Amino acid sequence: TALPEQSLSERNFKGHRDVVTSVDFSRNMKQIVTGSMDSCVMIWNLKPQMRAYRFDGHREAVNSVQFSPSGHLVASASRDKTVRLWVPSMKADSTEFRAHTATVRCVNFSGDGQSLVTASNDKTIKVWTVHRQKFLFSLNQHINWVRCAKFSPDDRLIVSCSDDRTIKLWDKNSRECIHSFFEHAGFANYVDFHPSGTCIAAASTDHSVKVWDIRSHKMLQHYPVHTGMVNTLSFHPAGNFLITASSDSTMKILDLVEGKLLYTLHGHQGPVTCVAFSRTGEYFSSGGSDEQVMVWKSNFDSVECSVSVKHHREPTVSPSPTQQSPSKRLQQPPHQDQEAQSHPPERGVPSGLTNTLEHIMGQLDILTQTVSIIEQRLTLTEDKLKKCLENQIEIGRHLQRKEED
């Protein structure tokens, strides 16, 4: 039997002027929101005839965006140390609050829409009320930048990941860290809860995705499927699939039931920086360093789980440069017997080139981590300079008072 109709890029949205950093769907599937290094938040209407809205307000890069569960608000987090709450309409009304003392990396609504959790380079996680943007409490045990923080589906837990190579699980009520997972080969860029709330998945700089059980604290699955760092991931709402976005320019669909890689998707030129499923799982959207936002139709949830990896080549899915009809189908990969598997494929990438590319990707990862360390040191230097200046001002005032006396 032929494989089902596959995920082909349905729409391409162009409007951002820099890397697209974050994407999310509204609950009613009428809009998607994106954030970008160009400091803008954009609302794209999925009806082709409707224009997009560009929201200018942040003074620096926007790192994270999300629709509220009701869809009446959009939250955005920025390098300018603020969080904004927008009304996603043409008016672009927003309220701003200074959330942290450094870059805000991530913002996430609780399931009931009443709270927000934010993660920052100031090494803290903070929880706020949505209604008045009132600060509730801080979680302070990370010793380096916090990249991401998310509420669990039942809002009782918070998971966070940091450049200190830990992923921490927090009890929201007691405000205590109940467990730390350690990343030995890198650090997690992104972390999220499975829809069931029983496990978490982390996108790592070591090119892999790991899934942990939050009750037994054991690693359930490890997917070393990319050749570049994994920037983000998104669970299918049904919980059977996971999509990843990587600096190796690909997205991967992982079958969590079978514990295997299903599909590789190509479409972005350069790193894929964000990806998210729609609330129903019927679509997903991706953004990249190529400044493009793509919306894809997901039909892989009807793939038979009994398909054997041994006898099927991994299908590769690419969107056409022009808009494609979603009725196109991928042909089933040819069956291979044991003897056929020992023969080299007819059109393969030379192993020398693969090794060279892997080496380059490795060097780029090292460079990224080096830049990250330099940024940290600059932050520390800025903090020290600030303290020195404050001390000098204090000494100056003290001397002035003495002279006056």
Helices and strands as residue ranges (DSSP letters): E 9-14, E 20-25, E 31-36, E 40-45, E 53-56, E 62-67, E 74-78, E 82-86, E 94-98, E 104-109, E 115-120, E 125-129, E 135-139, E 146-151, E 157-162, E 166-171, E 176-182, E 188-193, E 199-204, E 209-213, E 219-223, E 230-235, E 241-246, E 250-255, E 260-266, E 272-277, E 283-288, E 292-297, G 300-302, G 309-311, E 316-317, H 338-342, H 351-404
